[in-house]
Amino acid sequence: MNKIKIFGEFFKTRRIAIKKTLRQFCIENGLDPGNISKLERGLLPPPQSREKLEEYVNYLKIKKGSDDWYTFFDLAAAETGKIPDDIMAKGKIEDKLPILFRTLRGQKVSDENLEKLIKILRDT
């Protein structure tokens, strides 16, 4: 199975998993079907407010703390260009981002810095 990388696609997959058509889902939760359709197709970005995301995650019956819970919030953050709040709350992660960016670009990172990054990621 391919890993879903788009928020809207994940949203739609979860809606279908709870056996709701788009129209049923929207009627039951007081949502606009046009907007949810656009969200699922990637024509609208994920909401930026944590409150709205929590509202949606509850409508989709995603259990708090589950892998799907984290995937939902991580995909929303990634598409809006933000670091998830729970990661930022753990401390100075932004100080370590340059190491991560160099690594992702394929630039050489010293073994010492790579070990520091691994430790930080494990501790969060």
Phi and psi in degrees as a GROMACS rama.xvg file:
@    title "Ramachandran Plot"
@    xaxis  label "Phi"
@    yaxis  label "Psi"
@TYPE xy
-75.3061  140.067  ASN-2
-77.3089  130.792  LYS-3
-73.933  131.383  ILE-4
-117.848  0.182869  LYS-5
-118.506  131.042  ILE-6
-54.1442  -50.5454  PHE-7
-60.1736  -39.4502  GLY-8
-64.7942  -41.3795  GLU-9
-64.2773  -43.5001  PHE-10
-56.2217  -50.1693  PHE-11
-62.5757  -42.0174  LYS-12
-59.9501  -41.7629  THR-13
-69.1251  -38.5508  ARG-14
-62.1944  -44.2436  ARG-15
-65.5526  -35.404  ILE-16
-62.853  -28.4679  ALA-17
-93.3132  12.7971  ILE-18
59.9593  47.0191  LYS-19
-121.335  133.297  LYS-20
-72.7121  165.904  THR-21
-57.1948  -47.6509  LEU-22
-63.3272  -45.8671  ARG-23
-58.5349  -48.168  GLN-24
-57.5441  -46.2141  PHE-25
-69.4787  -42.0959  CYS-26
-62.0555  -46.7122  ILE-27
-63.9641  -27.412  GLU-28
-112.41  7.27739  ASN-29
64.978  38.0438  GLY-30
-109.196  158.935  LEU-31
-85.1922  117.739  ASP-32
-58.8609  -35.3288  PRO-33
-62.6494  -44.2773  GLY-34
-68.6617  -40.2305  ASN-35
-68.2185  -38.008  ILE-36
-59.7526  -44.7173  SER-37
-64.4234  -38.789  LYS-38
-62.0423  -46.7997  LEU-39
-65.4902  -30.4855  GLU-40
-89.3555  1.07831  ARG-41
78.7975  14.3114  GLY-42
-84.8657  -20.4481  LEU-43
-118.098  139.931  LEU-44
-73.6227  161.558  PRO-45
-60.8241  152.316  PRO-46
-59.6759  149.841  PRO-47
-92.5305  -21.6772  GLN-48
-81.8988  136.29  SER-49
-60.5115  -37.282  ARG-50
-61.4296  -44.8644  GLU-51
-67.3357  -40.4621  LYS-52
-62.9389  -40.2435  LEU-53
-66.8226  -35.5306  GLU-54
-61.0293  -49.5096  GLU-55
-62.9655  -43.1815  TYR-56
-63.3726  -33.746  VAL-57
-70.4023  -41.4652  ASN-58
-60.694  -33.5627  TYR-59
-84.0666  0.126239  LEU-60
57.9136  42.0536  LYS-61
-92.1965  125.908  ILE-62
-71.8545  130.04  LYS-63
-58.0687  132.591  LYS-64
87.0388  -6.10166  GLY-65
-76.9603  167.034  SER-66
-57.6712  -41.3109  ASP-67
-64.1454  -34.9532  ASP-68
-59.203  -51.624  TRP-69
-66.6431  -38.6781  TYR-70
-60.5177  -45.194  THR-71
-55.2409  -52.4189  PHE-72
-71.3091  -35.7341  PHE-73
-66.6799  -42.4378  ASP-74
-64.4446  -40.5436  LEU-75
-62.9948  -43.7053  ALA-76
-65.2303  -44.3058  ALA-77
-61.1485  -42.1897  ALA-78
-71.7376  -21.9036  GLU-79
-99.4086  4.63841  THR-80
73.3575  30.2521  GLY-81
-119.315  155.656  LYS-82
-87.6445  131.279  ILE-83
-52.0269  140.352  PRO-84
-54.185  -40.3298  ASP-85
-67.3462  -27.9544  ASP-86
-77.2532  -43.5789  ILE-87
-62.8179  -33.1033  MET-88
-68.3731  -16.4094  ALA-89
-83.6757  0.15426  LYS-90
130.909  -160.153  GLY-91
-75.6124  50.3973  LYS-92
-62.2391  -32.766  ILE-93
-62.3482  -24.7809  GLU-94
-68.4045  -23.8492  ASP-95
-96.5662  -6.74712  LYS-96
-61.0048  -37.3421  LEU-97
-56.5258  -36.5529  PRO-98
-63.5256  -45.5674  ILE-99
-62.2845  -44.5367  LEU-100
-62.4412  -42.4542  PHE-101
-62.508  -40.6327  ARG-102
-63.0282  -45.2912  THR-103
-64.9835  -30.0009  LEU-104
-81.4109  -4.74827  ARG-105
84.5513  11.4872  GLY-106
-80.9248  149.154  GLN-107
-67.6069  128.594  LYS-108
-115.531  137.456  VAL-109
-61.4208  150.726  SER-110
-57.9722  -37.485  ASP-111
-62.909  -46.2909  GLU-112
-67.1593  -36.2332  ASN-113
-65.0344  -41.3544  LEU-114
-63.8183  -38.5506  GLU-115
-62.2374  -44.2514  LYS-116
-62.2491  -45.1559  LEU-117
-59.7166  -43.401  ILE-118
-62.2771  -43.9872  LYS-119
-60.6901  -46.2032  ILE-120
-65.1214  -36.8855  LEU-121
-69.3947  -33.39  ARG-122
-78.8986  -14.6286  ASP-123
